[in-house]
Amino acid sequence: MKRRHFLKAAAISPLAGCSVVSPEVLGKPLGYIAPSDKVNLACVGIGNRGGSITMDLHKTGLANLVAFCDVDMGAPHTQKVLEQFPDVPRFQDFREMFDKMGDQIDAVSVGTPDFSHFPITMLAMSLGKHVYVEKPMARTFNEVELMIQAAAKYKVATQMGNQGHSEANYFQFKAWKEAGIIKDVTAVSAHMNNKRRWHP
């Protein structure tokens, strides 16, 4: 039984005791999260968008970064992450990472080029790892369907990066539509006025 599962079970057990002590009483700062309550996270893809994902997940304070994987390990776009976390084990092949460290990984972030989302995510889920995968989820509808089936089969938590579609502006239009303020919507057009790596 993993330690965090044991602790969760003990916390709800009638034998767990009658008192709860806050971390502050034990000299820990407000909002302190015990290392045993953090997710052991492997990051596959640590440059460009993958590097941003890695840093953002670290900033939550909820992740122990336990492994990095990038086919271009040591390239200029991976340096920021590698310099900040010099002691995290590094791999250039996600299969080798899982072979060597699978028992130390709870979850995986996949911030790699689109064509590799499917094999990395499928292997991670088959090993019982929870997965965050950047958009697009996969290359084909068939791959997406297989990923959905695997998530249900292996009973893992999954998320696809869709931050732009879950921010306040989208909820505002949803609320207006539900309130009847906006009616008879037949199409929505979106325009981005920022340049990106793939278009000027």
Secondary structure, 3 states (H helix, E strand, C coil): CCHHHHHHHHHHCHHHCCCCCCCCCCCCCCCCCCHHHCEEEEEECCCHHHHHHHHHHHHCCCEEEEEEECCCCCCHHHHHHHHHCCCCCEECCHHHHHHHHHHHCCEEEECCCHHHHHHHHHHHHHCCCEEEECCCCCCCHHHHHHHHHHHHHHCCCEEECCHHHCCHHHHHHHHHHHHCCCCCCCCCCCCCCCCECCEC
